[in-house]
Amino acid sequence: MADRQTIMIVDDDPNIARLIRLLLEKEGYAVTVCGRGDEALAAFTREQPDLLLLDIMLPGLDGRQVCRAVRQQSATPIIMLSAKDETFDKVLGLELGADDYITKPFDNKELIARVKAVLRRSAPAETAAANSVTLPGLTVSLSTYEVQYQGKVLEMPPKELELLYYLASHKNRVFTREQLLEQVWRFDFYGDSRTVDQHIKRLREKLAGSEALGWQIKTVWGVGYKFEVA
């Protein structure tokens, strides 16, 4: 069973962690459990799981801090768990790099379905390892998750890179915020789509001066965004 996908549960409620573990093991996944955020970071680096189920309220480090730290080193899928159902919390989780967000109490079947969906949708990134987009002064690579701009490597979180890659791969095509959430974040997000605006804002700051190279990320007022190439 060495080829089983491994899921790490990070939750300080032993009853919830035990329930999720039983559900996942029944589906054939290998499961590890951590009850503290600081311990989870060390365990993540050591074990390299295929997916992280991450509670927000944790001792040591909270879930947002763990998510941010993981995203600095890995594109491993993250599903955040929280008793909070506020749009702000969902948006913040997404902006930190989470791939999905589930509120407690959750339906067991929905949890399993979301786990399978996130794992399934993360797989193409591996098969598309050779994919890259090259434009004047810019190279975006999914093989190394690296962006080079005007001869320099840019520090860029995975979702920013994936958003840039998706837009640059569909030159001059206009996308709504909802379409970008579905295609880049890869799940149906019902609520505030400002997370796309924030990612676009950061991309523009990092790609300042791109207009002189003949391309730019442009706002199409009342619709969304496009990667415009002259």
C-alpha positions as CSV (number, residue, x, y, z in Angstrom):
1,M,0.0,0.0,0.0
2,A,3.0,2.3,-0.4
3,D,1.4,4.1,-3.3
4,R,-1.6,5.3,-1.2
5,Q,-2.1,9.0,-1.1
6,T,-1.4,10.5,2.3
7,I,-3.6,13.1,4.0
8,M,-2.5,15.1,7.1
9,I,-5.2,16.2,9.5
10,V,-4.4,19.2,11.6
11,D,-7.1,19.7,14.3
12,D,-6.9,20.1,18.0
13,D,-10.3,18.5,18.6
14,P,-9.5,14.7,19.0
15,N,-13.1,13.7,18.3
16,I,-13.3,15.5,15.0
17,A,-9.8,14.3,14.0
18,R,-10.7,10.7,14.8
19,L,-13.9,11.0,12.8
20,I,-12.1,12.4,9.7
21,R,-9.4,9.8,10.1
22,L,-11.9,6.9,10.0
23,L,-13.7,8.4,7.0
24,L,-10.5,8.9,5.0
25,E,-9.0,5.5,6.0
26,K,-12.3,3.8,4.9
27,E,-11.7,5.5,1.5
28,G,-8.2,3.9,1.3
29,Y,-6.0,7.0,2.2
30,A,-3.1,6.9,4.6
31,V,-3.7,9.4,7.4
32,T,-1.6,11.2,9.9
33,V,-2.9,13.6,12.6
34,C,-1.4,16.6,14.4
35,G,-3.1,18.6,17.1
36,R,-0.8,21.7,17.1
37,G,0.1,24.1,14.3
38,D,3.8,24.2,15.1
39,E,4.0,20.5,15.2
40,A,2.1,20.3,11.9
41,L,4.8,22.3,10.1
42,A,7.6,20.1,11.2
43,A,5.5,17.0,10.4
44,F,4.6,18.4,7.0
45,T,8.2,18.9,6.0
46,R,9.1,15.5,7.2
47,E,6.3,13.5,5.7
48,Q,5.3,15.5,2.6
49,P,1.6,14.5,2.5
50,D,-0.5,14.8,-0.6
51,L,-3.1,17.0,1.0
52,L,-3.5,19.0,4.2
53,L,-6.8,19.2,6.1
54,L,-6.2,22.3,8.2
55,D,-8.3,23.7,11.1
56,I,-8.0,27.4,11.6
57,M,-8.2,27.5,15.4
58,L,-5.0,25.7,16.6
59,P,-2.6,26.0,19.5
60,G,1.0,26.8,18.8
61,L,0.4,28.4,15.4
62,D,-3.1,29.0,14.0
63,G,-4.2,27.5,10.7
64,R,-3.7,30.8,8.8
65,Q,0.0,30.9,9.9
66,V,0.5,27.2,9.0
67,C,-1.1,27.8,5.6
68,R,1.1,30.7,4.9
69,A,4.2,28.8,5.9
70,V,3.3,25.8,3.9
71,R,2.7,27.9,0.8
72,Q,6.2,29.3,1.0
73,Q,7.7,25.9,0.4
74,S,5.0,23.8,-1.3
75,A,2.0,23.7,-3.7
76,T,0.5,20.8,-1.8
77,P,-3.3,21.1,-1.8
78,I,-4.8,22.6,1.4
79,I,-8.4,22.4,2.6
80,M,-9.2,24.7,5.5
81,L,-11.7,23.6,8.2
82,S,-13.4,26.2,10.3
83,A,-16.5,26.7,12.5
84,K,-16.6,30.2,11.0
85,D,-18.8,30.7,7.9
86,E,-18.1,34.3,7.3
87,T,-17.2,35.4,3.8
88,F,-14.1,37.3,5.2
89,D,-12.7,34.1,6.6
90,K,-13.2,32.2,3.4
91,V,-11.6,35.0,1.3
92,L,-8.7,35.3,3.7
93,G,-8.1,31.5,3.6
94,L,-8.1,31.6,-0.2
95,E,-5.7,34.5,-0.4
96,L,-3.3,32.7,1.9
97,G,-3.3,29.8,-0.7
98,A,-5.9,27.4,0.4
99,D,-7.6,25.3,-2.3
100,D,-10.9,24.8,-0.6
101,Y,-12.8,25.8,2.6
102,I,-15.2,23.7,4.6
103,T,-17.2,24.9,7.5
104,K,-18.1,22.8,10.6
105,P,-20.2,20.9,11.2
106,F,-19.7,19.3,7.8
107,D,-21.5,16.5,5.9
108,N,-19.3,13.4,5.8
109,K,-20.0,12.7,2.2
110,E,-19.3,16.3,1.2
111,L,-16.0,16.2,3.0
112,I,-14.9,13.1,1.1
113,A,-16.1,14.5,-2.2
114,R,-14.2,17.7,-1.7
115,V,-11.0,15.8,-0.7
116,K,-11.3,13.6,-3.9
117,A,-12.0,16.7,-6.0
118,V,-9.0,18.7,-4.7
119,L,-6.7,15.7,-5.1
120,R,-8.0,15.0,-8.6
121,R,-7.6,18.6,-9.7
122,S,-4.1,18.9,-8.3
123,A,-2.9,16.0,-10.4
124,P,-2.8,17.8,-13.8
125,A,-0.1,20.1,-12.4
126,E,2.2,17.1,-12.3
127,T,1.3,15.8,-15.7
128,A,1.6,19.3,-17.1
129,A,5.1,19.6,-15.6
130,A,6.6,20.6,-18.9
131,N,4.2,23.4,-19.5
132,S,5.5,26.9,-19.6
133,V,4.5,30.2,-21.2
134,T,7.1,32.6,-22.6
135,L,6.6,36.2,-23.6
136,P,9.0,39.1,-24.0
137,G,10.7,39.5,-20.6
138,L,8.5,36.8,-19.0
139,T,8.6,33.0,-18.5
140,V,6.1,31.2,-16.3
141,S,6.9,27.5,-15.7
142,L,4.6,25.0,-14.1
143,S,7.4,22.5,-14.0
144,T,9.4,24.4,-11.4
145,Y,6.7,26.8,-10.2
146,E,9.0,29.6,-11.2
147,V,8.4,33.0,-12.7
148,Q,11.3,34.9,-14.4
149,Y,10.6,38.6,-15.2
150,Q,13.2,40.7,-17.0
151,G,16.0,38.3,-16.1
152,K,15.1,37.9,-12.4
153,V,13.2,35.2,-10.6
154,L,10.2,36.5,-8.8
155,E,9.0,35.2,-5.4
156,M,5.4,34.2,-6.1
157,P,2.9,32.0,-4.1
158,P,1.4,29.1,-6.1
159,K,-2.0,30.6,-6.7
160,E,-0.5,33.8,-8.0
161,L,1.7,31.8,-10.3
162,E,-1.2,29.6,-11.5
163,L,-3.4,32.7,-12.1
164,L,-0.7,34.3,-14.1
165,Y,-0.1,31.1,-16.1
166,Y,-3.8,30.7,-16.8
167,L,-4.2,34.2,-18.0
168,A,-1.0,34.2,-20.1
169,S,-2.0,30.9,-21.6
170,H,-5.2,32.4,-22.9
171,K,-4.0,35.7,-24.4
172,N,-6.5,38.4,-25.1
173,R,-9.4,36.4,-23.7
174,V,-11.6,38.0,-21.1
175,F,-12.5,36.0,-17.9
176,T,-14.9,36.9,-15.2
177,R,-13.8,36.7,-11.6
178,E,-16.1,33.6,-11.1
179,Q,-14.5,31.9,-14.1
180,L,-11.0,32.5,-12.7
181,L,-12.0,31.2,-9.3
182,E,-13.4,28.0,-10.9
183,Q,-10.4,27.5,-13.3
184,V,-7.5,28.5,-11.0
185,W,-8.8,27.7,-7.5
186,R,-10.7,24.8,-9.0
187,F,-13.8,24.7,-6.9
188,D,-17.1,26.5,-6.8
189,F,-16.8,29.5,-4.5
190,Y,-20.0,31.1,-3.5
191,G,-19.4,34.5,-2.0
192,D,-17.1,37.5,-2.3
193,S,-14.8,37.2,-5.4
194,R,-12.4,39.9,-4.1
195,T,-9.7,37.3,-3.7
196,V,-9.2,37.5,-7.5
197,D,-8.8,41.3,-7.3
198,Q,-6.2,41.0,-4.6
199,H,-4.2,38.4,-6.6
200,I,-4.4,40.6,-9.7
201,K,-3.2,43.6,-7.7
202,R,-0.2,41.8,-6.4
203,L,0.7,40.4,-9.9
204,R,0.6,43.9,-11.4
205,E,2.9,45.2,-8.6
206,K,5.4,42.5,-9.4
207,L,5.1,42.9,-13.1
208,A,5.4,46.7,-13.2
209,G,6.5,48.0,-16.5
210,S,5.1,45.1,-18.6
211,E,3.3,47.5,-20.9
212,A,6.7,48.5,-22.4
213,L,7.2,44.8,-23.3
214,G,4.0,44.6,-25.2
215,W,1.7,42.9,-22.7
216,Q,-0.2,43.6,-19.5
217,I,-2.9,42.3,-17.3
218,K,-5.8,44.5,-18.1
219,T,-9.2,45.2,-16.4
220,V,-12.2,44.9,-18.6
221,W,-14.7,47.1,-16.7
222,G,-17.9,45.4,-15.8
223,V,-16.6,42.0,-16.9
224,G,-13.3,40.9,-15.4
225,Y,-9.7,40.6,-16.6
226,K,-7.6,39.6,-19.6
227,F,-3.9,39.1,-20.4
228,E,-3.6,41.6,-23.3
229,V,-0.8,41.1,-25.8
230,A,-0.3,43.8,-28.4
